[in-house]
């Protein structure tokens, strides 16, 4: 018996609408965009306080309103259960959040129907070890920074790579950065820019005491450990701009590739180098004023 053709309704994607409530436009844009999003998908969560455990939410997509900082918070909230993410910029152009609200609405039908590609970004797993005890642990998308802190004297940090001593840094701190984070704190400290999909990390000292000490690019597969024999009172580990833990003598900060990867939805027409040119002001030749 021949069967008849039937239109099979595909399940509507489940979307998390996220943002940072301190951004002046988040609530305004969320109120405007949510009805449009709900024409194509089910909004299963709206969270603008960064307090929800996103790993407990069953979702297919995350739409993040704000800027790169909002995306970093969302990645941290998702933890080990990352979902494809769209960044909607509500201010200055971001390296991650480079889609305008209007572009989101134009591309939304394609996005919710799965007509998109994702770029997987390396994440870091940071652990602070005190003897045999795991004191603190956090995922990072940008970087892990060991900051000297008060009383603002030079800090000595022994860096081990795969359990072999690389060197001792005498500086104001040390940054271990992902390619995404290479355009953030690491760049301001003099580090190189890595393309976002490169599988590598950058080690960048902050105001190194020795001029011959320079940033190093190394393989993402290695295990990095920062040993601090004599931290200052204010020495701390900072992951993506958030203080993870203060450091005590002989603590070890272990940094390695995390199991999950951050999944950024790629929109046609948005060029990585185009973003770099606009964000960093790479305008070519300088023009003199007449």
Secondary structure, DSSP 8 states (H G I E B T S, - for coil): -------------EEEEEE-TTSTTHHHHHHHHHHHHTTTSEEEEEESSS-S-GGGS--SEEEEEE-HHHHHHHHHHHTT---EEEEEESSS--SS--B-HHHHHHHHHHHHTT--EEEEE--EEEEEEETTEEEEEEEESSEEEEE--TT---EEEEEEETTEEEEEEEESEEEEE-TGGGGTHHHHTT-----TT--EEEEEEES-SSTT---EEEETTS-EEEEESS--TT-EEEETTEEEEE--TTEEEEEEE-SS-EEEEE-TT--HHHHHHHHHT--SS-----
